[in-house]
């Protein structure tokens, strides 16, 4: 019998307090794996940094304890402790009620990184327990929250008992300390990653000059401290550390202006702070990063657009005034100006509006003309006061313009009408039969020998093979036109089908998985990093959306009697030795994929049931940029130093 309206309404569940967070955590922190776990840390840290941004805190200390808890301590004003309209203390209200706290009052926090989040209350909901100490008004206030089973009869995340005064301190001592332990009945059991946390904390120190940030990882025994009085200028210097700079000056400026902006049906005046820093280097790679209220807007937005408009306008103006260009010449474009530029754009806005839920792209229309105006003033002043450096910049940009013209024809060849049009596919590609790009796979294989085995051993319905001849061009060092004249790179571009930056369209990808399959030796590793460098610089969205993988071939074939097994690591090999005891065995060390026949290659590296694939991810684009510059750039000395320091750890080096 059909369900009645009354019956349907009787099944509606009203979730109260923090219950929605525990039931649907992904809606609040993205996921319950490692990324979500670290998001819990950011929510608490951002509150402390907000105090620093508001001018009330000078230091933030983050501690990872050996017991697996996280402690965040600041010397800000301390969470309010007075009783609120709901009858609870300010601390309990902020940590137990969604959308409660001082950030909804523009007078309390003029800008806030967590303005659109739900903050510490979500961390409370997803923690087994949370302890809070507040120093305020000369007293130490303490409260503890618990989500253990015995407390589930109370409101989730509710305090075990009300806020209590447990001691006294000097009137001038203020601050908040929060300790929490994630609830691994909800969150997946991942360890906190030292490098991820250290990277984010260091970034916050760059973005908030003068704020002292300490990271004490008691589990590893590593303690770091950052305090950058140089702020963004120091950030640019460190980003360009492994690149050869073209001009010594880091262009820098900051300014705060009152701007009229539409909000809630009427014009509102916002005080917006704009800070920019940039410097040219001798590479051909643009590295522009933007932030709003300390949040990395990875997809750009109006602040980034305003910056790019400004530098393009100023370079064009200088080129015309100094007779590098005539009025009838083709204008310099944004892409020409960005080549070899490392730039940071950071704004502080009391009411940021983002496109989508991830805060990846800033949408405030009033920001674009403001950043354009401020950047134009800063850059024009620099160009006028430093004519020699300005000339070097314009000459570099004009060379980029010339390279762009030469590469345009090659770029056009990458824009096929259909991603499945076989007419322009590279001849060396052995394509698969299916055209369903949700299941198809492309194996990029090192050398003709391995390519032949892969072609014979593959599942021809959904696996395509593209053999490469040797090592592809290092795009980190090459001019744009040289890249698009390279046969191997053009084969990659046309086979994958998405185009190249800045016009990548992932919807046109011909294969769900693009799998790099190289030998398990030094040369194989080098080819893999060359391919990854190309993908990162010219097809980054296919990495970001999870389409790029590295295959792991076996290192050894272990034979004992009639038993033949493969080992993918030294530890697996030792385990196999232990299993056969005193029985005789032989070991074959694979140095190349070409040493395997088609059946062996299928069994070990291509069979979806048995193979080992490692998905390539970009958790931090800025860190990835630095890593690729370090590994593949022009400056050789840092790599020599790295090799000298780490050579002792190398095993099975093929000579």
C-alpha positions in Angstrom: 0.0 0.0 0.0 1.3 3.5 -0.9 2.9 5.3 2.0 0.8 8.2 3.3 2.0 11.7 3.8 1.5 11.3 7.5 3.6 8.2 7.6 6.4 9.9 5.6 6.5 12.8 7.9 6.6 10.5 10.9 10.0 9.2 9.7 11.7 12.6 9.6 14.6 12.8 12.1 15.5 16.2 13.6 19.2 16.3 14.4 20.2 18.5 17.3 23.5 20.1 18.4 26.5 18.4 16.9 24.7 15.2 15.9 24.7 16.1 12.2 28.5 16.3 12.2 29.0 12.8 13.6 26.4 11.3 11.2 27.6 13.1 8.1 31.2 14.3 8.8 32.1 14.6 5.1 29.7 17.5 4.7 31.7 19.5 7.2 35.4 18.5 6.7 35.3 17.0 3.3 36.1 13.3 4.2 37.1 11.1 7.1 40.5 10.1 5.8 43.9 11.8 6.2 42.8 15.0 4.5 39.8 15.3 6.9 41.9 14.5 9.9 44.3 17.3 9.1 41.4 19.6 8.4 40.5 19.2 12.1 43.9 20.6 13.0 43.5 23.6 10.6 40.1 24.5 12.1 41.7 25.0 15.6 44.9 26.6 14.3 42.9 29.0 12.1 41.1 30.3 15.2 44.5 31.1 16.8 45.8 32.7 13.7 42.6 34.8 13.4 43.5 36.2 16.8 47.0 37.1 15.4 45.4 38.7 12.3 43.2 40.8 14.5 46.2 42.0 16.4 45.6 40.2 19.7 48.1 37.3 19.5 51.8 37.1 18.8 52.5 33.4 18.9 50.8 30.1 18.2 52.2 26.7 19.4 51.0 23.4 17.8 52.0 20.2 19.6 51.7 16.6 18.4 52.0 14.4 21.5 53.3 10.9 21.6 49.8 9.8 22.6 48.3 11.0 19.3 46.6 14.2 20.6 46.9 17.7 19.1 47.4 20.7 21.3 47.0 24.3 19.9 48.0 27.1 22.2 47.9 30.9 21.6 48.4 34.1 23.6 45.2 35.8 22.2 42.4 37.2 24.2 40.9 33.8 25.2 37.5 32.5 24.2 34.8 34.5 26.0 33.8 32.8 29.3 30.7 34.8 30.2 27.2 33.3 30.1 25.4 33.8 26.8 21.8 34.2 25.9 21.4 30.4 25.7 22.4 30.0 29.4 25.8 28.4 28.5 29.3 29.9 28.8 30.9 31.4 25.7 33.3 28.5 25.5 30.6 25.9 25.6 28.5 27.8 23.1 31.5 28.2 20.7 32.4 24.5 20.9 29.0 22.9 21.1 26.8 25.0 18.8 27.2 25.0 15.0 27.5 28.5 13.5 28.2 30.0 16.9 31.1 32.3 17.8 32.6 35.7 17.3 33.3 35.4 13.6 29.8 36.4 12.7 30.4 39.8 14.1 32.6 42.0 11.9 33.7 44.0 14.9 35.2 41.0 16.6 37.1 39.6 13.7 37.6 42.0 10.8 38.9 39.1 8.7 38.9 35.4 9.3 40.3 32.4 7.5 37.5 30.3 8.9 34.6 32.7 8.2 32.7 30.2 6.0 33.5 27.1 8.1 31.9 25.7 11.2 35.2 25.7 13.1 36.1 24.2 16.5 32.6 22.8 17.2 33.0 20.3 14.3 36.4 19.3 15.8 34.7 18.8 19.1 32.0 16.6 17.5 34.6 14.5 15.7 36.9 14.0 18.8 36.7 11.3 21.3 37.4 14.1 23.8 38.5 17.7 23.9 40.0 19.7 26.7 40.0 23.5 26.8 41.9 26.0 29.0 41.2 29.7 28.8 43.3 32.4 30.5 41.2 35.5 30.9 40.4 38.1 33.5 43.2 36.9 35.7 41.9 33.3 36.0 42.3 29.9 34.3 39.0 28.4 33.1 38.7 24.8 32.2 36.1 22.7 30.4 36.2 19.1 29.0 34.0 17.6 26.3 33.5 13.9 25.7 32.0 11.7 23.0 32.8 8.3 24.7 29.9 5.8 24.8 29.0 6.5 28.4 28.3 10.1 27.5 26.2 9.4 24.4 23.0 9.9 26.5 23.9 13.6 26.6 24.0 16.0 23.7 27.0 15.0 21.5 30.0 17.1 22.3 28.4 18.6 25.4 30.6 19.4 28.3 31.0 16.8 31.1 30.5 19.6 33.5 30.2 23.4 33.2 33.2 25.8 32.7 35.2 25.8 36.0 37.8 28.2 37.4 40.9 26.0 38.3 43.5 28.7 39.0 44.6 32.3 38.7 47.2 34.1 36.5 48.4 37.6 36.1 45.9 40.0 34.6 48.0 40.4 31.5 48.2 36.7 30.7 45.5 35.7 28.2 45.1 32.9 25.7 43.4 29.7 24.7 44.8 26.1 24.8 42.8 23.3 23.1 43.7 19.6 23.2 41.8 17.0 21.3 42.0 13.3 20.3 40.2 12.3 17.1 37.3 9.8 17.4 38.6 7.0 15.2 35.3 5.2 15.3 34.3 8.0 12.8 37.6 9.1 11.4 39.8 6.6 9.6 42.9 5.6 11.5 45.6 7.7 9.8 48.6 9.2 11.6 49.2 12.9 11.6 51.7 13.8 8.9 54.6 15.9 10.1 55.4 17.4 6.7 51.8 18.3 5.9 51.4 20.2 9.2 54.8 21.8 9.1 54.2 23.0 5.6 50.9 24.6 6.4 52.2 26.2 9.6 55.3 27.6 7.8 52.9 29.0 5.1 50.8 30.8 7.8 54.0 32.3 9.2 54.9 33.7 5.8 51.4 35.1 5.3 51.3 36.8 8.8 54.6 38.5 9.2 55.8 38.9 12.7 53.7 36.1 14.1 55.7 33.4 15.8 54.6 29.9 15.0 56.1 26.9 16.8 55.5 23.2 15.9 56.6 20.6 18.5 56.2 17.1 17.1 56.9 15.1 20.2 56.3 11.8 18.3 59.3 12.4 16.0 61.3 14.6 18.3 61.4 17.4 15.7 60.7 21.0 16.8 60.4 23.9 14.3 59.8 27.6 14.7 59.0 30.2 12.1 58.8 34.0 12.4 59.1 35.9 9.2 59.4 39.6 9.6 59.9 39.8 5.8 56.5 38.1 5.2 55.7 37.7 1.5 59.1 39.0 0.4 60.7 36.1 2.4 58.2 33.7 0.9 59.2 34.8 -2.7 62.9 34.5 -1.8 62.4 30.9 -0.6 60.2 29.9 -3.6 62.9 31.1 -5.9 65.7 29.6 -3.9 66.3 26.8 -6.4 65.8 29.0 -9.4 68.3 31.5 -11.0 66.7 34.9 -10.5 66.7 37.3 -13.4 66.5 40.5 -11.4 67.6 40.9 -7.8 64.7 43.0 -6.6 61.5 41.4 -5.1 58.7 43.8 -6.0 56.6 44.3 -2.9 53.8 46.4 -1.6 50.8 46.5 0.7 47.8 48.8 1.0 44.5 48.9 2.7 41.5 50.7 1.2 37.8 51.2 1.9 35.8 49.8 -1.0 32.1 49.9 -1.7 30.7 46.5 -2.5 27.2 45.1 -3.1 26.1 42.9 -0.1 22.6 41.7 0.9 20.9 44.1 -1.6 22.7 47.3 -0.6 26.1 48.8 -0.9 28.5 48.1 2.0 31.9 49.6 2.8 34.6 47.0 3.4 38.2 47.7 4.4 40.3 45.3 2.3 44.0 44.8 2.6 46.0 43.9 -0.4 49.6 42.6 -0.3 51.6 41.5 -3.3 55.2 40.3 -3.8 56.8 39.0 -7.0 60.1 38.4 -8.8 61.2 37.2 -12.2 63.5 34.2 -12.6 65.2 32.6 -15.7 62.8 29.7 -16.0 59.9 29.5 -18.4 57.3 28.4 -15.8 54.8 30.8 -14.2 54.3 30.3 -10.5 51.4 32.5 -9.2 49.8 31.8 -5.9 46.9 33.6 -4.3 45.4 33.7 -0.8 42.3 35.2 0.8 42.4 35.4 4.6 45.3 32.9 4.7 43.4 30.3 2.6 45.2 29.3 -0.6 42.7 30.0 -3.4 44.1 27.2 -5.7 41.7 28.1 -8.5 42.5 31.8 -8.4 39.7 34.3 -8.6 39.1 38.1 -8.8 42.2 39.0 -6.8 44.5 37.0 -9.1 42.7 38.4 -12.2 43.3 41.9 -11.0 47.0 41.2 -10.4 47.5 39.7 -13.9 45.7 42.6 -15.5 47.9 45.1 -13.8 51.3 43.6 -14.6 50.2 43.0 -18.3 49.1 46.6 -18.6 52.3 48.1 -17.0 54.7 45.9 -19.1 52.8 46.9 -22.3 53.0 50.6 -21.3 56.7 50.4 -20.5 57.5 48.5 -23.8 55.7 51.2 -25.8 57.2 54.1 -24.0 60.7 52.7 -24.3 60.2 51.8 -28.0 60.5 48.0 -27.5 57.1 47.9 -29.2 55.3 50.0 -31.8 51.6 50.9 -31.6 51.0 48.6 -34.6 52.7 45.6 -33.0 50.9 42.8 -31.3 50.3 43.5 -27.7 52.0 41.6 -25.0 49.6 39.1 -23.4 49.0 37.9 -19.9 50.7 34.5 -20.6 53.8 36.3 -22.0 54.1 38.4 -18.8 53.7 35.4 -16.4 56.5 33.3 -17.9 59.2 33.0 -15.3 57.3 35.1 -12.7 57.0 33.9 -9.1 54.2 35.8 -7.4 52.1 35.8 -4.2 48.8 37.8 -3.9 47.3 37.9 -0.5 44.2 39.8 0.5 42.4 40.2 3.8 38.6 40.6 3.3 35.9 40.8 6.0 33.3 39.1 3.8 34.9 36.9 1.2 32.6 35.1 -1.3 33.9 31.9 -2.9 32.7 29.9 -5.9 31.8 26.4 -4.7 32.3 24.8 -1.4 36.1 24.3 -1.5 37.0 28.0 -1.3 39.2 27.4 -4.3 38.1 30.5 -6.3 37.4 34.0 -4.9 34.3 35.6 -6.4 34.1 39.1 -4.9 33.8 41.5 -7.9 35.0 44.5 -5.9 38.4 42.9 -5.4 39.4 42.8 -9.1 39.7 46.6 -9.7 41.2 47.1 -6.3 44.0 44.6 -6.7 44.5 46.0 -10.3 44.9 49.5 -9.0 47.2 48.7 -6.1 49.4 46.4 -8.1 49.7 48.9 -11.0 50.9 51.6 -8.6 53.5 49.3 -7.0 54.8 47.9 -10.3 54.9 51.2 -12.2 56.9 52.8 -9.4 59.3 49.9 -9.4 59.8 50.0 -13.2 60.4 53.8 -13.2 62.9 53.6 -10.3 64.7 50.6 -11.7 65.1 51.1 -15.4 67.8 48.5 -16.0 65.8 45.8 -14.3 62.7 47.0 -16.1 64.5 46.6 -19.4 65.5 43.0 -18.6 61.9 42.2 -17.7 60.5 43.6 -20.9 63.2 41.7 -23.0 62.3 38.5 -21.3 58.6 39.0 -21.9 59.2 39.8 -25.6 61.2 36.5 -25.9 58.2 34.7 -24.3 55.9 36.4 -26.8 58.1 35.2 -29.7 58.1 31.6 -28.3 54.3 31.8 -27.9 53.9 32.7 -31.5 56.2 29.8 -32.6 54.3 27.3 -30.4 50.8 28.4 -31.4 50.7 26.1 -34.4 51.8 23.1 -32.3 49.2 24.0 -29.6 46.5 24.1 -32.3 47.4 20.5 -33.2 46.4 19.5 -29.6 42.9 20.8 -30.0 41.1 17.9 -31.7 37.3 18.2 -32.3 36.7 14.9 -30.6 38.8 13.3 -27.9 38.1 10.0 -29.6 39.0 11.0 -33.1 41.6 8.5 -34.1 42.7 10.5 -37.2 45.3 12.6 -35.4 46.5 10.0 -32.8 50.2 9.2 -32.8 51.2 6.3 -34.9 53.2 4.6 -32.1 50.0 4.4 -30.0 48.4 1.0 -29.8 44.9 2.0 -28.8 42.3 0.0 -26.9 38.9 -1.1 -28.3 36.6 0.6 -25.9 35.9 4.3 -26.1 34.5 4.6 -22.5 36.8 6.9 -20.7 35.6 5.8 -17.3 37.3 2.4 -17.7 40.1 2.8 -20.3 43.7 2.9 -19.4 46.8 4.3 -21.1 50.2 2.7 -20.3 53.1 5.0 -21.0 56.0 2.5 -21.4 59.7 3.0 -21.5 61.3 1.7 -24.7 60.2 -0.5 -27.6 61.2 -3.8 -25.9 58.9 -3.3 -22.9 56.3 -1.7 -25.3 56.2 -4.9 -27.3 55.7 -7.1 -24.3 53.0 -4.7 -23.0 51.2 -4.7 -26.3 51.1 -8.5 -26.3 50.2 -8.9 -22.7 47.6 -6.2 -22.3 43.9 -6.5 -22.0 43.2 -5.1 -25.5 39.6 -4.1 -24.7 40.5 -1.3 -22.3 44.3 -1.0 -22.1 46.2 1.2 -24.6 50.0 1.3 -24.9 52.2 4.3 -25.8 55.9 3.4 -25.9 58.4 6.3 -25.5 61.8 6.4 -27.0 64.2 7.2 -24.2 63.9 10.2 -21.9 61.5 13.0 -22.9 62.4 16.7 -22.8 62.8 18.3 -19.4 60.1 20.9 -19.6 61.4 22.7 -16.5 64.3 24.0 -18.6 62.9 24.2 -22.1 61.4 27.1 -24.0 57.7 26.7 -24.8 58.2 26.4 -28.5 60.8 23.7 -28.1 58.4 21.7 -25.9 55.7 21.7 -28.6 58.2 20.7 -31.3 59.2 17.6 -29.3 57.8 14.4 -30.9 57.5 12.4 -27.7 55.6 15.2 -25.9 53.3 15.8 -28.9 52.5 12.0 -28.8 51.6 12.3 -25.2 49.4 15.4 -25.7 47.5 14.0 -28.6 47.0 10.5 -27.0 45.6 11.9 -23.7 43.4 14.4 -25.5 42.8 17.1 -22.8 45.0 19.8 -24.3 47.6 21.7 -22.4 47.6 24.5 -19.9 45.9 26.9 -19.6 43.3 25.3 -21.8 43.1 21.8 -20.3 39.7 20.2 -20.5 39.6 17.0 -18.4 36.2 16.1 -19.8 38.0 15.3 -23.1 40.4 12.8 -21.5 40.5 9.5 -23.5 41.6 7.3 -20.6 40.5 7.1 -17.0 44.0 6.1 -15.9 47.2 7.4 -17.3 49.8 5.0 -16.0 53.5 5.6 -16.1 55.3 2.2 -16.4 59.1 2.4 -16.3 62.0 0.2 -15.2 62.7 -0.3 -11.6 66.1 1.4 -11.8 67.7 4.8 -11.8 66.9 5.6 -15.4 63.3 4.4 -14.9 63.0 6.8 -12.0 64.4 9.6 -14.0 62.0 9.0 -16.9 59.1 8.9 -14.4 60.0 12.3 -12.9 60.4 13.8 -16.4 56.9 12.7 -17.2 55.5 13.9 -13.9 57.2 17.3 -14.5 55.5 17.6 -17.8 52.1 16.6 -16.4 52.4 18.9 -13.4 53.4 21.9 -15.6 51.2 21.4 -18.6 48.3 19.1 -17.5 48.0 19.6 -13.7 44.2 19.1 -13.7 44.6 15.4 -14.7 46.7 14.9 -11.6 44.4 16.9 -9.4 41.4 14.9 -10.5 43.1 11.6 -9.9 43.9 10.3 -13.4 47.7 9.8 -13.2 49.3 6.7 -11.7 52.7 5.1 -11.4 52.9 1.3 -11.9 55.2 -0.6 -9.6 56.9 -3.5 -11.4 58.5 -6.3 -9.3 62.1 -6.1 -8.3 62.7 -9.9 -8.0 61.4 -13.2 -9.2 61.8 -15.8 -6.5 61.9 -19.5 -7.5 62.0 -22.4 -5.1 61.2 -25.8 -6.5 58.0 -25.5 -8.4 57.1 -22.3 -6.5 57.6 -19.0 -8.4 56.6 -15.7 -6.8 57.4 -12.0 -7.4 58.7 -9.6 -4.7 58.1 -5.9 -5.0 60.4 -4.9 -2.2 63.5 -6.1 -0.3 61.2 -6.9 2.6 59.0 -9.1 0.5 62.0 -10.9 -0.8 63.2 -11.6 2.8 59.7 -12.8 3.7 59.8 -15.3 0.8 63.2 -16.6 2.0 61.9 -17.1 5.5 58.9 -19.0 4.1 61.0 -21.7 2.3 63.4 -22.1 5.2 66.4 -24.2 4.2 65.1 -25.1 0.8 67.1 -24.1 -2.2 66.0 -21.1 -4.2 67.1 -18.8 -7.0 66.5 -15.1 -7.3 66.2 -13.1 -10.5 66.7 -9.3 -10.2 64.7 -7.4 -12.7 66.5 -4.3 -14.0 64.1 -3.6 -16.8 60.6 -4.3 -18.0 62.0 -5.7 -21.2 63.4 -8.7 -19.2 59.8 -9.9 -18.7 57.7 -11.7 -21.4 54.2 -10.6 -22.1 52.6 -13.0 -19.6 54.9 -12.0 -16.8 54.3 -8.3 -17.4 50.6 -8.9 -17.3 50.7 -10.9 -14.1 52.9 -8.5 -12.2 52.2 -5.0 -13.5 49.1 -4.8 -15.7 46.5 -7.2 -14.3 44.0 -5.1 -12.3 43.6 -8.0 -9.9 47.2 -8.2 -9.0 49.1 -5.0 -10.0 50.3 -2.3 -7.7 49.4 1.3 -8.8 50.4 4.4 -6.9 48.0 7.4 -7.5 49.9 10.7 -8.0 48.4 13.5 -6.0 49.1 17.2 -5.5 48.3 18.0 -1.8 50.2 21.2 -1.9 50.8 22.9 -5.2 53.3 25.4 -3.8 55.4 22.6 -2.3 55.2 20.6 -5.5 56.3 23.6 -7.5 59.4 24.0 -5.2 60.1 20.2 -5.5 60.0 20.2 -9.3 62.2 23.3 -9.5 64.6 21.7 -7.1 64.8 18.4 -8.9 64.6 19.5 -12.5 65.6 23.2 -12.6 68.8 24.9 -13.7 70.5 25.2 -10.4 72.7 22.2 -10.0 74.3 22.9 -6.7 71.3 22.2 -4.4 70.8 18.8 -6.1 74.5 18.0 -5.5 74.1 18.9 -1.9 71.0 16.7 -1.6 72.7 13.7 -3.2 75.8 14.1 -1.0 73.5 14.2 2.1 71.3 11.3 1.1 73.6 9.0 -0.9 74.2 6.8 2.2 70.5 5.7 2.1 70.6 4.4 -1.5 70.3 0.7 -2.0 70.5 -1.4 -5.2 72.0 1.4 -7.2 72.3 0.2 -10.8 75.6 1.0 -12.4 
